[in-house]
Amino acid sequence: MSTNIMIRVDASCEIGFGHISRCIVLAESIGKISKICFISRFMPEEFIQKIIQAGFEFLKIENDNNFDIFKDSIVVIDGYDFSSIYQEQVKTVARKLVCIDELRDIYYHADVIINNQPCLQPKDFLCKEDTRIYSGMQFSMLRSEFISASKESAKAKKIKDKKTFFICFGGSDPNNFSEKIIKALLNKYKFCQINLLLGSGYIHATEFNSSNVKVYKTLGAESLINLIKESNVAILPASTIMLEAFCVGIPVISGWYADKQKHTLECLDKGGYILNCGDYRNNFENEMFRLLSTINDEISNNFIERQKNINFDIEFLNEIFSESFV
C-alpha cells in the first residue's frame, strides 16, 4: 500500500522543536507504508536535512492559503496556530485529517485527535461523534530508544551525599532559564554536579566555566539516556524532554513559562510524576530549593516507579494509519 500523507508542521527557536521531533517519529513509524511529505512555513535547515535524509519529501510554503496541496491526502497537522477554521478548510479537500494537539481549546474537525495531556478524557474534546481520540501521556510519540528505556527497570537513585542535576530547556531555551537555574544551584550547593544539555538553537553568549558544570550539545538518544542515568535530579520544562526523562526514570522538578503548560504541570504534580516549582518567570528559586530539600532516596524512587508505570508506545500509530483507516 502506498498512501500519500502530508504533515503540516513548523519549527523555530520561538515555536520550539518538539512538534517537528514527534512528527519525524510519526513519519519513521509509518513511512514503510506511505509516501510522506513535510510541509512548513518555518523550519531550520538541520531539520530539513533530517527529513530529506530519512527519505521523506519537504515542501516550503509562504503562507497557508493554498489548500489544494492537501487534496486527496491524509493530512497531519501539529501546532498551536492551526485554528478550527483552518482544520475545516483542510477537511474539505483531504481524505482524512489527523490533529496532534495539546491544548483542547477549539472545536476539532479532525478524524483523529492525538493529545498527550495527562488529565483529559475523550469527553473533554469538542469534535465529531465519530472522531477517534487518543488522549494520555502514553501517546506522546517518543523516540524508540526512550520507549525501550521505559521498559527497563531503573536503578535506585542515591542523592544523600551529592546532588547531580540534569538540566535541559529544549532546543533553544529562548529565555535562557538554563543560566538562571545553574547560577542559583551553584550558589546553594557547593559540591553539586550539573549536567547541562543545550540544543542547536541555543544562541545566548553564556559561558559556564565552573568545574561543577558539564555542557553537552545535541546528544543522540543513547547518549542522552546515559546522561540522565548519571544524574539523580532533573530540572526541566513541561516539554518532550520531560517525557523522555520519565522513560529513563528520575525525580523531576518542573515549572511553566506559558499559560498552556500550567494545567499540565498541576496535573502531573497531583499525579505524583513531578514536583511543580511554579512560574519560571517569577521568582521560582525559593520554591525550587524547598522542593529539592524534600527529595530523599525513598521519595526519589517513588517518583521513578510512578514514571515507569506509563506505558509509552508508538504502536497506536500503525492502528491510526492502517489500511482500515485509510
C-alpha positions in Angstrom: 0.0 0.0 0.0 1.3 3.5 -0.9 -0.6 6.2 0.9 0.0 9.9 0.4 0.5 11.6 3.8 1.1 15.4 4.2 2.5 16.6 7.6 1.9 20.3 8.2 4.3 21.4 11.0 6.6 24.3 11.8 9.7 24.7 13.9 11.9 27.6 15.0 13.6 28.9 18.2 10.4 30.8 19.0 8.0 27.9 18.2 10.2 25.2 19.6 11.4 21.9 18.1 9.0 19.5 19.9 6.4 19.5 17.2 8.8 18.5 14.4 10.6 16.0 16.5 7.5 14.0 17.2 6.3 14.3 13.6 9.6 12.7 12.5 8.9 9.9 14.9 5.5 9.5 13.4 6.9 9.5 9.8 9.6 7.0 10.6 7.0 4.7 12.3 4.6 4.6 9.2 7.0 5.5 6.4 7.3 2.0 5.1 3.6 2.0 4.0 3.3 5.6 3.0 4.7 8.4 0.8 5.2 11.3 3.2 5.8 15.0 2.6 6.5 17.5 5.3 5.0 21.0 4.6 6.3 24.0 6.6 6.5 27.8 6.6 9.3 27.8 9.2 11.9 25.0 9.5 15.6 25.1 10.5 17.9 23.8 7.9 19.1 21.0 10.2 15.6 19.5 10.4 15.1 19.9 6.6 18.2 17.8 6.1 16.9 15.2 8.7 13.6 14.9 6.8 15.3 14.5 3.4 18.0 12.1 4.7 15.2 10.0 6.2 13.7 9.6 2.8 10.8 12.0 3.1 9.9 14.9 0.9 9.9 18.6 2.1 7.8 21.5 0.8 8.4 25.1 1.9 5.3 27.3 1.7 5.0 31.1 2.1 1.5 31.0 3.6 -1.4 28.8 4.5 -3.8 29.9 1.8 -3.3 27.1 -0.7 -5.4 24.1 0.5 -5.2 22.3 -2.8 -1.8 20.8 -1.8 -3.7 18.6 0.6 -6.2 17.3 -2.0 -6.9 13.5 -1.6 -4.2 13.1 1.1 -4.2 12.1 4.7 -3.2 15.3 6.4 -1.5 15.5 9.8 -1.3 18.9 11.5 0.8 19.6 14.6 1.0 23.1 16.1 -0.8 25.6 18.3 -1.7 28.1 15.5 -3.9 25.8 13.4 -7.4 27.0 14.2 -10.8 25.3 13.9 -11.4 27.2 10.7 -8.1 26.1 9.3 -8.9 22.5 10.1 -12.3 22.8 8.5 -10.8 24.1 5.2 -8.2 21.3 5.2 -11.0 18.8 5.7 -12.9 19.9 2.6 -10.1 18.6 0.4 -8.3 16.0 2.5 -9.2 12.3 2.6 -8.6 12.2 6.4 -7.4 14.7 9.0 -5.2 13.8 12.0 -4.7 16.6 14.5 -1.9 16.5 17.1 -2.6 19.0 19.8 -2.0 19.7 23.5 -4.5 22.5 24.1 -8.0 21.1 23.6 -9.3 24.7 23.4 -11.1 24.6 20.0 -13.6 22.6 18.0 -11.9 19.8 16.1 -12.9 18.8 12.6 -10.3 16.0 12.6 -11.0 12.3 12.1 -8.3 11.5 14.7 -7.0 13.6 17.6 -3.8 12.7 19.4 -3.3 14.6 22.7 -0.7 13.6 25.2 -2.0 15.6 28.2 -2.4 13.5 31.4 -5.7 14.7 32.7 -8.0 14.7 29.7 -10.8 12.3 28.7 -12.4 11.8 25.3 -15.5 13.6 26.6 -13.4 16.7 27.2 -12.9 17.3 23.4 -15.3 19.3 21.2 -15.4 17.2 18.0 -17.5 15.0 15.7 -19.1 12.0 17.4 -17.1 9.5 15.3 -13.7 11.2 15.9 -11.1 8.8 17.2 -9.4 10.2 20.3 -6.0 9.1 21.6 -5.5 11.0 24.9 -2.9 10.4 27.5 0.8 10.6 28.1 1.3 7.1 26.6 0.5 8.7 23.2 3.5 11.1 23.3 5.3 9.7 20.2 8.8 9.5 21.7 11.9 8.1 20.0 12.2 4.3 20.0 15.3 4.4 22.2 13.3 6.1 25.0 10.4 3.7 24.7 12.8 0.8 25.1 14.4 2.6 28.1 10.9 2.9 29.6 10.5 -0.9 29.6 13.7 -1.4 31.6 14.0 -1.5 35.3 15.5 1.7 36.7 18.3 1.7 39.2 17.6 3.4 42.5 18.8 7.0 42.7 21.1 7.9 45.7 21.0 11.6 46.4 22.1 11.8 50.0 25.8 12.6 49.6 25.9 14.6 46.4 23.3 16.1 44.1 23.9 15.6 40.4 21.5 17.7 38.3 20.4 17.2 34.7 19.2 20.4 33.1 17.8 20.9 29.6 15.4 23.6 28.3 14.8 22.3 24.9 16.3 23.1 21.5 16.6 26.9 22.0 15.8 28.0 25.6 14.9 31.5 24.4 14.5 32.8 27.9 17.9 31.4 29.0 16.5 29.7 32.1 19.5 27.3 32.0 21.8 30.1 33.1 19.5 31.4 35.8 19.0 27.9 37.3 22.7 27.0 37.2 23.7 30.2 38.9 21.2 29.5 41.7 22.3 25.9 42.1 26.0 26.8 42.3 25.3 29.4 44.8 23.3 27.0 47.0 25.2 23.7 46.6 29.0 23.9 46.8 29.6 20.2 45.8 26.8 19.7 43.3 27.4 18.4 39.7 25.4 19.8 36.9 24.9 18.1 33.5 23.6 20.7 31.1 22.3 19.8 27.7 21.9 22.7 25.2 20.1 22.4 21.9 21.2 23.5 18.5 19.0 26.6 18.7 20.7 27.9 21.9 22.1 31.4 20.9 22.9 33.0 24.2 26.5 34.1 24.8 26.6 32.5 28.3 29.8 30.6 29.3 29.6 28.0 32.0 33.2 28.0 33.3 32.6 26.2 36.7 34.2 22.8 37.1 30.9 21.7 38.5 29.2 22.2 35.1 29.5 19.8 32.2 28.0 21.2 29.0 26.7 18.9 26.2 25.1 19.8 22.9 22.6 18.0 20.7 23.2 14.5 22.0 21.9 11.4 20.3 19.2 9.3 22.1 21.5 6.7 23.7 24.0 9.4 25.0 21.1 11.4 26.4 19.7 8.3 28.2 23.1 7.6 29.7 23.4 11.3 30.8 20.0 11.1 32.6 21.0 7.9 34.2 24.2 9.5 35.6 22.1 12.3 37.2 19.8 12.0 40.2 17.6 15.1 39.9 16.3 16.7 36.7 15.1 20.3 36.4 13.1 20.6 33.2 10.3 22.5 31.4 7.0 20.9 30.5 8.0 19.5 27.1 9.2 16.4 25.3 12.5 16.3 27.3 10.5 15.8 30.5 8.6 12.8 29.0 11.9 11.3 27.8 13.3 11.7 31.3 10.2 9.8 32.6 11.2 6.9 30.3 14.6 6.7 32.0 13.3 7.4 35.5 14.4 10.4 37.6 12.8 12.7 40.0 11.8 15.9 38.1 11.3 19.4 39.2 9.5 21.4 36.6 7.9 24.8 36.1 6.0 26.6 33.4 6.5 29.8 31.4 3.5 29.7 29.1 -0.1 29.5 30.2 -0.7 26.4 28.2 1.7 24.5 30.4 0.2 25.4 33.7 -2.6 22.9 33.8 -0.4 20.1 32.6 2.1 20.6 35.4 -0.5 20.9 38.1 -1.9 17.6 36.9 1.5 15.9 36.8 2.3 17.2 40.2 -1.0 15.9 41.6 -0.4 12.5 40.0 3.0 12.1 41.6 5.1 12.3 38.5 6.9 15.6 39.2 7.3 18.4 41.6 6.0 21.7 40.4 8.0 24.9 41.3 5.6 27.3 39.5 6.2 30.0 37.0 9.9 30.0 35.8 9.5 33.7 35.0 8.6 34.8 38.5 10.9 34.1 41.5 10.7 30.4 41.4 14.0 29.7 43.1 12.8 29.5 46.7 10.1 27.0 45.8 12.6 25.0 43.7 15.0 24.8 46.7 12.2 23.9 49.1 11.1 21.0 46.8 14.7 19.9 46.4 15.0 19.7 50.2 12.1 17.2 50.3 13.6 14.7 47.9 15.3 11.7 49.7 16.1 8.3 48.4 12.7 6.8 49.2 10.8 9.7 47.6 13.1 9.7 44.6 12.4 6.1 43.9 8.6 6.6 44.4 8.8 9.2 41.5 10.7 6.8 39.3 8.3 3.9 40.0 5.3 6.1 39.0 7.0 7.3 35.8 7.9 3.8 34.8 4.3 2.8 35.0 3.4 4.9 32.0 3.0 2.6 29.0 4.8 4.7 26.4 4.4 3.2 22.9 4.0 4.1 19.2 2.2 1.0 18.1 -1.0 3.0 18.1 0.3 4.9 15.0 0.1 1.8 13.0 -3.5 1.5 14.1 -4.3 5.0 13.0 -2.7 4.7 9.6 -3.8 1.1 9.0 -5.5 0.1 5.8 -8.9 0.2 7.5 -8.4 3.8 8.5 -7.2 4.8 5.0 
